[in-house]
């Protein structure tokens, strides 16, 4: 099983690379979510992959 943990201090400093807004950790801890950009960025081995090619578009029900 992969470790998706991200350092809380790093999370405080990170912003969405597109909207420059705050990111939230997903409930399962596997993604950083930008509600403003409607994107979720994966976290692999504690490192967020903050590139558009790796991002997942959020569905309408995930934006609530």
mmCIF file of the N, C-alpha and C atoms, coordinates in Angstrom:
data_MODEL
# 
_entry.id   MODEL 
# 
loop_
_atom_site.group_PDB 
_atom_site.id 
_atom_site.type_symbol 
_atom_site.label_atom_id 
_atom_site.label_alt_id 
_atom_site.label_comp_id 
_atom_site.label_asym_id 
_atom_site.label_entity_id 
_atom_site.label_seq_id 
_atom_site.pdbx_PDB_ins_code 
_atom_site.Cartn_x 
_atom_site.Cartn_y 
_atom_site.Cartn_z 
_atom_site.occupancy 
_atom_site.B_iso_or_equiv 
_atom_site.pdbx_formal_charge 
_atom_site.auth_seq_id 
_atom_site.auth_comp_id 
_atom_site.auth_asym_id 
_atom_site.auth_atom_id 
_atom_site.pdbx_PDB_model_num 
ATOM 1   N N  . UNK A 1 1  ? 0.843   -1.192 0.000   1.00 0.00 ? 1  UNK A N  1 
ATOM 2   C CA . UNK A 1 1  ? 0.000   0.000  0.000   1.00 0.00 ? 1  UNK A CA 1 
ATOM 3   C C  . UNK A 1 1  ? 0.882   1.247  0.000   1.00 0.00 ? 1  UNK A C  1 
ATOM 4   N N  . UNK A 1 2  ? 0.563   2.208  -0.853  1.00 0.00 ? 2  UNK A N  1 
ATOM 5   C CA . UNK A 1 2  ? 1.334   3.434  -0.947  1.00 0.00 ? 2  UNK A CA 1 
ATOM 6   C C  . UNK A 1 2  ? 1.038   4.361  0.215   1.00 0.00 ? 2  UNK A C  1 
ATOM 7   N N  . UNK A 1 3  ? 2.036   5.121  0.583   1.00 0.00 ? 3  UNK A N  1 
ATOM 8   C CA . UNK A 1 3  ? 1.863   6.134  1.614   1.00 0.00 ? 3  UNK A CA 1 
ATOM 9   C C  . UNK A 1 3  ? 1.529   7.455  0.930   1.00 0.00 ? 3  UNK A C  1 
ATOM 10  N N  . UNK A 1 4  ? 0.339   7.968  1.157   1.00 0.00 ? 4  UNK A N  1 
ATOM 11  C CA . UNK A 1 4  ? -0.101  9.206  0.526   1.00 0.00 ? 4  UNK A CA 1 
ATOM 12  C C  . UNK A 1 4  ? 0.015   10.397 1.469   1.00 0.00 ? 4  UNK A C  1 
ATOM 13  N N  . UNK A 1 5  ? 0.582   10.177 2.651   1.00 0.00 ? 5  UNK A N  1 
ATOM 14  C CA . UNK A 1 5  ? 0.638   11.253 3.641   1.00 0.00 ? 5  UNK A CA 1 
ATOM 15  C C  . UNK A 1 5  ? 1.407   12.449 3.105   1.00 0.00 ? 5  UNK A C  1 
ATOM 16  N N  . UNK A 1 6  ? 0.906   13.617 3.437   1.00 0.00 ? 6  UNK A N  1 
ATOM 17  C CA . UNK A 1 6  ? 1.570   14.862 3.051   1.00 0.00 ? 6  UNK A CA 1 
ATOM 18  C C  . UNK A 1 6  ? 1.813   15.669 4.316   1.00 0.00 ? 6  UNK A C  1 
ATOM 19  N N  . UNK A 1 7  ? 2.946   16.313 4.379   1.00 0.00 ? 7  UNK A N  1 
ATOM 20  C CA . UNK A 1 7  ? 3.312   17.120 5.532   1.00 0.00 ? 7  UNK A CA 1 
ATOM 21  C C  . UNK A 1 7  ? 2.308   18.271 5.681   1.00 0.00 ? 7  UNK A C  1 
ATOM 22  N N  . UNK A 1 8  ? 1.681   18.400 6.858   1.00 0.00 ? 8  UNK A N  1 
ATOM 23  C CA . UNK A 1 8  ? 0.688   19.471 7.067   1.00 0.00 ? 8  UNK A CA 1 
ATOM 24  C C  . UNK A 1 8  ? 1.251   20.872 6.815   1.00 0.00 ? 8  UNK A C  1 
ATOM 25  N N  . UNK A 1 9  ? 2.524   21.097 7.130   1.00 0.00 ? 9  UNK A N  1 
ATOM 26  C CA . UNK A 1 9  ? 3.131   22.413 6.892   1.00 0.00 ? 9  UNK A CA 1 
ATOM 27  C C  . UNK A 1 9  ? 3.250   22.688 5.394   1.00 0.00 ? 9  UNK A C  1 
ATOM 28  N N  . UNK A 1 10 ? 3.545   21.639 4.614   1.00 0.00 ? 10 UNK A N  1 
ATOM 29  C CA . UNK A 1 10 ? 3.609   21.805 3.168   1.00 0.00 ? 10 UNK A CA 1 
ATOM 30  C C  . UNK A 1 10 ? 2.223   22.143 2.623   1.00 0.00 ? 10 UNK A C  1 
ATOM 31  N N  . UNK A 1 11 ? 1.210   21.475 3.141   1.00 0.00 ? 11 UNK A N  1 
ATOM 32  C CA . UNK A 1 11 ? -0.160  21.714 2.689   1.00 0.00 ? 11 UNK A CA 1 
ATOM 33  C C  . UNK A 1 11 ? -0.573  23.171 2.915   1.00 0.00 ? 11 UNK A C  1 
ATOM 34  N N  . UNK A 1 12 ? -0.136  23.758 4.024   1.00 0.00 ? 12 UNK A N  1 
ATOM 35  C CA . UNK A 1 12 ? -0.453  25.160 4.317   1.00 0.00 ? 12 UNK A CA 1 
ATOM 36  C C  . UNK A 1 12 ? 0.147   26.111 3.287   1.00 0.00 ? 12 UNK A C  1 
ATOM 37  N N  . UNK A 1 13 ? 1.282   25.744 2.701   1.00 0.00 ? 13 UNK A N  1 
ATOM 38  C CA . UNK A 1 13 ? 1.985   26.620 1.758   1.00 0.00 ? 13 UNK A CA 1 
ATOM 39  C C  . UNK A 1 13 ? 1.554   26.433 0.308   1.00 0.00 ? 13 UNK A C  1 
ATOM 40  N N  . UNK A 1 14 ? 0.992   25.289 -0.014  1.00 0.00 ? 14 UNK A N  1 
ATOM 41  C CA . UNK A 1 14 ? 0.645   25.000 -1.404  1.00 0.00 ? 14 UNK A CA 1 
ATOM 42  C C  . UNK A 1 14 ? -0.641  25.689 -1.835  1.00 0.00 ? 14 UNK A C  1 
ATOM 43  N N  . UNK A 1 15 ? -0.654  26.140 -3.079  1.00 0.00 ? 15 UNK A N  1 
ATOM 44  C CA . UNK A 1 15 ? -1.858  26.699 -3.692  1.00 0.00 ? 15 UNK A CA 1 
ATOM 45  C C  . UNK A 1 15 ? -2.018  26.058 -5.066  1.00 0.00 ? 15 UNK A C  1 
ATOM 46  N N  . UNK A 1 16 ? -3.203  26.168 -5.606  1.00 0.00 ? 16 UNK A N  1 
ATOM 47  C CA . UNK A 1 16 ? -3.467  25.653 -6.941  1.00 0.00 ? 16 UNK A CA 1 
ATOM 48  C C  . UNK A 1 16 ? -2.557  26.385 -7.931  1.00 0.00 ? 16 UNK A C  1 
ATOM 49  N N  . UNK A 1 17 ? -1.854  25.655 -8.793  1.00 0.00 ? 17 UNK A N  1 
ATOM 50  C CA . UNK A 1 17 ? -0.961  26.313 -9.750  1.00 0.00 ? 17 UNK A CA 1 
ATOM 51  C C  . UNK A 1 17 ? -1.702  27.136 -10.809 1.00 0.00 ? 17 UNK A C  1 
ATOM 52  N N  . UNK A 1 18 ? -2.992  26.946 -10.935 1.00 0.00 ? 18 UNK A N  1 
ATOM 53  C CA . UNK A 1 18 ? -3.762  27.650 -11.962 1.00 0.00 ? 18 UNK A CA 1 
ATOM 54  C C  . UNK A 1 18 ? -4.536  28.839 -11.403 1.00 0.00 ? 18 UNK A C  1 
ATOM 55  N N  . UNK A 1 19 ? -5.172  28.657 -10.246 1.00 0.00 ? 19 UNK A N  1 
ATOM 56  C CA . UNK A 1 19 ? -6.006  29.722 -9.674  1.00 0.00 ? 19 UNK A CA 1 
ATOM 57  C C  . UNK A 1 19 ? -5.346  30.436 -8.498  1.00 0.00 ? 19 UNK A C  1 
ATOM 58  N N  . UNK A 1 20 ? -4.268  29.875 -7.988  1.00 0.00 ? 20 UNK A N  1 
ATOM 59  C CA . UNK A 1 20 ? -3.547  30.419 -6.820  1.00 0.00 ? 20 UNK A CA 1 
ATOM 60  C C  . UNK A 1 20 ? -4.420  30.445 -5.570  1.00 0.00 ? 20 UNK A C  1 
ATOM 61  N N  . UNK A 1 21 ? -5.416  29.557 -5.525  1.00 0.00 ? 21 UNK A N  1 
ATOM 62  C CA . UNK A 1 21 ? -6.295  29.459 -4.362  1.00 0.00 ? 21 UNK A CA 1 
ATOM 63  C C  . UNK A 1 21 ? -5.881  28.271 -3.499  1.00 0.00 ? 21 UNK A C  1 
ATOM 64  N N  . UNK A 1 22 ? -6.424  28.244 -2.301  1.00 0.00 ? 22 UNK A N  1 
ATOM 65  C CA . UNK A 1 22 ? -6.133  27.211 -1.307  1.00 0.00 ? 22 UNK A CA 1 
ATOM 66  C C  . UNK A 1 22 ? -6.500  25.819 -1.816  1.00 0.00 ? 22 UNK A C  1 
ATOM 67  N N  . UNK A 1 23 ? -5.711  24.833 -1.413  1.00 0.00 ? 23 UNK A N  1 
ATOM 68  C CA . UNK A 1 23 ? -5.987  23.432 -1.724  1.00 0.00 ? 23 UNK A CA 1 
ATOM 69  C C  . UNK A 1 23 ? -6.452  22.723 -0.467  1.00 0.00 ? 23 UNK A C  1 
ATOM 70  N N  . UNK A 1 24 ? -7.288  21.708 -0.648  1.00 0.00 ? 24 UNK A N  1 
ATOM 71  C CA . UNK A 1 24 ? -7.747  20.889 0.470   1.00 0.00 ? 24 UNK A CA 1 
ATOM 72  C C  . UNK A 1 24 ? -7.325  19.451 0.230   1.00 0.00 ? 24 UNK A C  1 
ATOM 73  N N  . UNK A 1 25 ? -7.011  18.765 1.300   1.00 0.00 ? 25 UNK A N  1 
ATOM 74  C CA . UNK A 1 25 ? -6.705  17.345 1.218   1.00 0.00 ? 25 UNK A CA 1 
ATOM 75  C C  . UNK A 1 25 ? -8.011  16.574 1.087   1.00 0.00 ? 25 UNK A C  1 
ATOM 76  N N  . UNK A 1 26 ? -8.056  15.642 0.149   1.00 0.00 ? 26 UNK A N  1 
ATOM 77  C CA . UNK A 1 26 ? -9.272  14.842 -0.037  1.00 0.00 ? 26 UNK A CA 1 
ATOM 78  C C  . UNK A 1 26 ? -9.523  13.977 1.192   1.00 0.00 ? 26 UNK A C  1 
ATOM 79  N N  . UNK A 1 27 ? -10.740 13.508 1.332   1.00 0.00 ? 27 UNK A N  1 
ATOM 80  C CA . UNK A 1 27 ? -11.128 12.703 2.493   1.00 0.00 ? 27 UNK A CA 1 
ATOM 81  C C  . UNK A 1 27 ? -10.266 11.457 2.636   1.00 0.00 ? 27 UNK A C  1 
ATOM 82  N N  . UNK A 1 28 ? -9.874  10.859 1.514   1.00 0.00 ? 28 UNK A N  1 
ATOM 83  C CA . UNK A 1 28 ? -9.050  9.649  1.578   1.00 0.00 ? 28 UNK A CA 1 
ATOM 84  C C  . UNK A 1 28 ? -7.556  9.959  1.646   1.00 0.00 ? 28 UNK A C  1 
ATOM 85  N N  . UNK A 1 29 ? -7.189  11.244 1.556   1.00 0.00 ? 29 UNK A N  1 
ATOM 86  C CA . UNK A 1 29 ? -5.798  11.656 1.666   1.00 0.00 ? 29 UNK A CA 1 
ATOM 87  C C  . UNK A 1 29 ? -4.952  11.363 0.443   1.00 0.00 ? 29 UNK A C  1 
ATOM 88  N N  . UNK A 1 30 ? -5.583  11.038 -0.673  1.00 0.00 ? 30 UNK A N  1 
ATOM 89  C CA . UNK A 1 30 ? -4.838  10.664 -1.880  1.00 0.00 ? 30 UNK A CA 1 
ATOM 90  C C  . UNK A 1 30 ? -4.701  11.793 -2.892  1.00 0.00 ? 30 UNK A C  1 
ATOM 91  N N  . UNK A 1 31 ? -5.402  12.911 -2.654  1.00 0.00 ? 31 UNK A N  1 
ATOM 92  C CA . UNK A 1 31 ? -5.392  14.008 -3.621  1.00 0.00 ? 31 UNK A CA 1 
ATOM 93  C C  . UNK A 1 31 ? -5.457  15.355 -2.920  1.00 0.00 ? 31 UNK A C  1 
ATOM 94  N N  . UNK A 1 32 ? -4.939  16.376 -3.603  1.00 0.00 ? 32 UNK A N  1 
ATOM 95  C CA . UNK A 1 32 ? -5.146  17.757 -3.200  1.00 0.00 ? 32 UNK A CA 1 
ATOM 96  C C  . UNK A 1 32 ? -6.197  18.325 -4.132  1.00 0.00 ? 32 UNK A C  1 
ATOM 97  N N  . UNK A 1 33 ? -7.215  18.941 -3.559  1.00 0.00 ? 33 UNK A N  1 
ATOM 98  C CA . UNK A 1 33 ? -8.372  19.381 -4.334  1.00 0.00 ? 33 UNK A CA 1 
ATOM 99  C C  . UNK A 1 33 ? -8.393  20.903 -4.451  1.00 0.00 ? 33 UNK A C  1 
ATOM 100 N N  . UNK A 1 34 ? -8.566  21.369 -5.686  1.00 0.00 ? 34 UNK A N  1 
ATOM 101 C CA . UNK A 1 34 ? -8.783  22.784 -5.966  1.00 0.00 ? 34 UNK A CA 1 
ATOM 102 C C  . UNK A 1 34 ? -10.222 22.931 -6.429  1.00 0.00 ? 34 UNK A C  1 
ATOM 103 N N  . UNK A 1 35 ? -11.073 23.459 -5.535  1.00 0.00 ? 35 UNK A N  1 
ATOM 104 C CA . UNK A 1 35 ? -12.474 23.657 -5.905  1.00 0.00 ? 35 UNK A CA 1 
ATOM 105 C C  . UNK A 1 35 ? -12.600 24.745 -6.966  1.00 0.00 ? 35 UNK A C  1 
ATOM 106 N N  . UNK A 1 36 ? -11.747 25.761 -6.888  1.00 0.00 ? 36 UNK A N  1 
ATOM 107 C CA . UNK A 1 36 ? -11.807 26.864 -7.849  1.00 0.00 ? 36 UNK A CA 1 
ATOM 108 C C  . UNK A 1 36 ? -11.498 26.394 -9.268  1.00 0.00 ? 36 UNK A C  1 
ATOM 109 N N  . UNK A 1 37 ? -10.523 25.500 -9.411  1.00 0.00 ? 37 UNK A N  1 
ATOM 110 C CA . UNK A 1 37 ? -10.147 24.992 -10.737 1.00 0.00 ? 37 UNK A CA 1 
ATOM 111 C C  . UNK A 1 37 ? -10.911 23.722 -11.107 1.00 0.00 ? 37 UNK A C  1 
ATOM 112 N N  . UNK A 1 38 ? -11.642 23.174 -10.134 1.00 0.00 ? 38 UNK A N  1 
ATOM 113 C CA . UNK A 1 38 ? -12.375 21.916 -10.331 1.00 0.00 ? 38 UNK A CA 1 
ATOM 114 C C  . UNK A 1 38 ? -11.433 20.772 -10.712 1.00 0.00 ? 38 UNK A C  1 
ATOM 115 N N  . UNK A 1 39 ? -10.283 20.743 -10.009 1.00 0.00 ? 39 UNK A N  1 
ATOM 116 C CA . UNK A 1 39 ? -9.270  19.729 -10.276 1.00 0.00 ? 39 UNK A CA 1 
ATOM 117 C C  . UNK A 1 39 ? -8.833  19.060 -8.981  1.00 0.00 ? 39 UNK A C  1 
ATOM 118 N N  . UNK A 1 40 ? -8.383  17.813 -9.113  1.00 0.00 ? 40 UNK A N  1 
ATOM 119 C CA . UNK A 1 40 ? -7.794  17.077 -7.996  1.00 0.00 ? 40 UNK A CA 1 
ATOM 120 C C  . UNK A 1 40 ? -6.421  16.591 -8.439  1.00 0.00 ? 40 UNK A C  1 
ATOM 121 N N  . UNK A 1 41 ? -5.411  16.930 -7.664  1.00 0.00 ? 41 UNK A N  1 
ATOM 122 C CA . UNK A 1 41 ? -4.035  16.559 -7.970  1.00 0.00 ? 41 UNK A CA 1 
ATOM 123 C C  . UNK A 1 41 ? -3.630  15.363 -7.113  1.00 0.00 ? 41 UNK A C  1 
ATOM 124 N N  . UNK A 1 42 ? -3.096  14.306 -7.714  1.00 0.00 ? 42 UNK A N  1 
ATOM 125 C CA . UNK A 1 42 ? -2.732  13.118 -6.945  1.00 0.00 ? 42 UNK A CA 1 
ATOM 126 C C  . UNK A 1 42 ? -1.515  13.367 -6.052  1.00 0.00 ? 42 UNK A C  1 
ATOM 127 N N  . UNK A 1 43 ? -1.447  12.598 -4.970  1.00 0.00 ? 43 UNK A N  1 
ATOM 128 C CA . UNK A 1 43 ? -0.291  12.607 -4.078  1.00 0.00 ? 43 UNK A CA 1 
ATOM 129 C C  . UNK A 1 43 ? 0.336   11.225 -4.167  1.00 0.00 ? 43 UNK A C  1 
ATOM 130 N N  . UNK A 1 44 ? 1.608   11.181 -4.534  1.00 0.00 ? 44 UNK A N  1 
ATOM 131 C CA . UNK A 1 44 ? 2.318   9.907  -4.634  1.00 0.00 ? 44 UNK A CA 1 
ATOM 132 C C  . UNK A 1 44 ? 3.527   9.931  -3.716  1.00 0.00 ? 44 UNK A C  1 
ATOM 133 N N  . UNK A 1 45 ? 3.553   8.998  -2.776  1.00 0.00 ? 45 UNK A N  1 
ATOM 134 C CA . UNK A 1 45 ? 4.645   8.883  -1.802  1.00 0.00 ? 45 UNK A CA 1 
ATOM 135 C C  . UNK A 1 45 ? 4.889   10.201 -1.075  1.00 0.00 ? 45 UNK A C  1 
ATOM 136 N N  . UNK A 1 46 ? 3.789   10.886 -0.736  1.00 0.00 ? 46 UNK A N  1 
ATOM 137 C CA . UNK A 1 46 ? 3.878   12.126 0.014   1.00 0.00 ? 46 UNK A CA 1 
ATOM 138 C C  . UNK A 1 46 ? 4.169   13.360 -0.816  1.00 0.00 ? 46 UNK A C  1 
ATOM 139 N N  . UNK A 1 47 ? 4.285   13.192 -2.139  1.00 0.00 ? 47 UNK A N  1 
ATOM 140 C CA . UNK A 1 47 ? 4.611   14.315 -3.018  1.00 0.00 ? 47 UNK A CA 1 
ATOM 141 C C  . UNK A 1 47 ? 3.420   14.630 -3.922  1.00 0.00 ? 47 UNK A C  1 
ATOM 142 N N  . UNK A 1 48 ? 2.877   15.849 -3.847  1.00 0.00 ? 48 UNK A N  1 
ATOM 143 C CA . UNK A 1 48 ? 1.761   16.208 -4.727  1.00 0.00 ? 48 UNK A CA 1 
ATOM 144 C C  . UNK A 1 48 ? 2.256   16.433 -6.155  1.00 0.00 ? 48 UNK A C  1 
ATOM 145 N N  . UNK A 1 49 ? 1.532   15.872 -7.118  1.00 0.00 ? 49 UNK A N  1 
ATOM 146 C CA . UNK A 1 49 ? 1.868   16.043 -8.530  1.00 0.00 ? 49 UNK A CA 1 
ATOM 147 C C  . UNK A 1 49 ? 0.976   17.154 -9.081  1.00 0.00 ? 49 UNK A C  1 
ATOM 148 N N  . UNK A 1 50 ? 1.518   18.347 -9.125  1.00 0.00 ? 50 UNK A N  1 
ATOM 149 C CA . UNK A 1 50 ? 0.737   19.549 -9.415  1.00 0.00 ? 50 UNK A CA 1 
ATOM 150 C C  . UNK A 1 50 ? 0.849   19.971 -10.882 1.00 0.00 ? 50 UNK A C  1 
ATOM 151 N N  . UNK A 1 51 ? 0.585   19.038 -11.784 1.00 0.00 ? 51 UNK A N  1 
ATOM 152 C CA . UNK A 1 51 ? 0.610   19.334 -13.214 1.00 0.00 ? 51 UNK A CA 1 
ATOM 153 C C  . UNK A 1 51 ? -0.743  18.988 -13.820 1.00 0.00 ? 51 UNK A C  1 
ATOM 154 N N  . UNK A 1 52 ? -1.125  19.730 -14.832 1.00 0.00 ? 52 UNK A N  1 
ATOM 155 C CA . UNK A 1 52 ? -2.435  19.538 -15.440 1.00 0.00 ? 52 UNK A CA 1 
ATOM 156 C C  . UNK A 1 52 ? -2.601  18.138 -16.014 1.00 0.00 ? 52 UNK A C  1 
ATOM 157 N N  . UNK A 1 53 ? -1.554  17.609 -16.628 1.00 0.00 ? 53 UNK A N  1 
ATOM 158 C CA . UNK A 1 53 ? -1.644  16.274 -17.229 1.00 0.00 ? 53 UNK A CA 1 
ATOM 159 C C  . UNK A 1 53 ? -1.970  15.188 -16.209 1.00 0.00 ? 53 UNK A C  1 
ATOM 160 N N  . UNK A 1 54 ? -1.577  15.391 -14.958 1.00 0.00 ? 54 UNK A N  1 
ATOM 161 C CA . UNK A 1 54 ? -1.830  14.391 -13.934 1.00 0.00 ? 54 UNK A CA 1 
ATOM 162 C C  . UNK A 1 54 ? -3.082  14.646 -13.120 1.00 0.00 ? 54 UNK A C  1 
ATOM 163 N N  . UNK A 1 55 ? -3.709  15.806 -13.323 1.00 0.00 ? 55 UNK A N  1 
ATOM 164 C CA . UNK A 1 55 ? -4.886  16.186 -12.538 1.00 0.00 ? 55 UNK A CA 1 
ATOM 165 C C  . UNK A 1 55 ? -6.140  15.486 -13.045 1.00 0.00 ? 55 UNK A C  1 
ATOM 166 N N  . UNK A 1 56 ? -7.068  15.315 -12.114 1.00 0.00 ? 56 UNK A N  1 
ATOM 167 C CA . UNK A 1 56 ? -8.364  14.715 -12.433 1.00 0.00 ? 56 UNK A CA 1 
ATOM 168 C C  . UNK A 1 56 ? -9.419  15.811 -12.333 1.00 0.00 ? 56 UNK A C  1 
ATOM 169 N N  . UNK A 1 57 ? -10.287 15.889 -13.341 1.00 0.00 ? 57 UNK A N  1 
ATOM 170 C CA . UNK A 1 57 ? -11.386 16.859 -13.305 1.00 0.00 ? 57 UNK A CA 1 
ATOM 171 C C  . UNK A 1 57 ? -12.442 16.374 -12.318 1.00 0.00 ? 57 UNK A C  1 
ATOM 172 N N  . UNK A 1 58 ? -12.890 17.270 -11.447 1.00 0.00 ? 58 UNK A N  1 
ATOM 173 C CA . UNK A 1 58 ? -13.897 16.920 -10.451 1.00 0.00 ? 58 UNK A CA 1 
ATOM 174 C C  . UNK A 1 58 ? -15.280 16.863 -11.080 1.00 0.00 ? 58 UNK A C  1 
ATOM 175 N N  . UNK A 1 59 ? -16.066 15.920 -10.609 1.00 0.00 ? 59 UNK A N  1 
ATOM 176 C CA . UNK A 1 59 ? -17.455 15.786 -11.055 1.00 0.00 ? 59 UNK A CA 1 
ATOM 177 C C  . UNK A 1 59 ? -18.313 16.768 -10.263 1.00 0.00 ? 59 UNK A C  1 
ATOM 178 N N  . UNK A 1 60 ? -19.481 17.089 -10.796 1.00 0.00 ? 60 UNK A N  1 
ATOM 179 C CA . UNK A 1 60 ? -20.392 18.040 -10.136 1.00 0.00 ? 60 UNK A CA 1 
ATOM 180 C C  . UNK A 1 60 ? -20.663 17.672 -8.681  1.00 0.00 ? 60 UNK A C  1 
ATOM 181 N N  . UNK A 1 61 ? -20.907 16.390 -8.413  1.00 0.00 ? 61 UNK A N  1 
ATOM 182 C CA . UNK A 1 61 ? -21.239 15.977 -7.044  1.00 0.00 ? 61 UNK A CA 1 
ATOM 183 C C  . UNK A 1 61 ? -20.047 16.083 -6.097  1.00 0.00 ? 61 UNK A C  1 
ATOM 184 N N  . UNK A 1 62 ? -18.833 16.192 -6.619  1.00 0.00 ? 62 UNK A N  1 
ATOM 185 C CA . UNK A 1 62 ? -17.645 16.338 -5.782  1.00 0.00 ? 62 UNK A CA 1 
ATOM 186 C C  . UNK A 1 62 ? -17.400 17.801 -5.405  1.00 0.00 ? 62 UNK A C  1 
ATOM 187 N N  . UNK A 1 63 ? -18.095 18.708 -6.032  1.00 0.00 ? 63 UNK A N  1 
ATOM 188 C CA . UNK A 1 63 ? -17.889 20.134 -5.786  1.00 0.00 ? 63 UNK A CA 1 
ATOM 189 C C  . UNK A 1 63 ? -18.732 20.665 -4.645  1.00 0.00 ? 63 UNK A C  1 
ATOM 190 N N  . UNK A 1 64 ? -19.600 19.870 -4.111  1.00 0.00 ? 64 UNK A N  1 
ATOM 191 C CA . UNK A 1 64 ? -20.489 20.316 -3.026  1.00 0.00 ? 64 UNK A CA 1 
ATOM 192 C C  . UNK A 1 64 ? -19.837 20.189 -1.686  1.00 0.00 ? 64 UNK A C  1 
# 
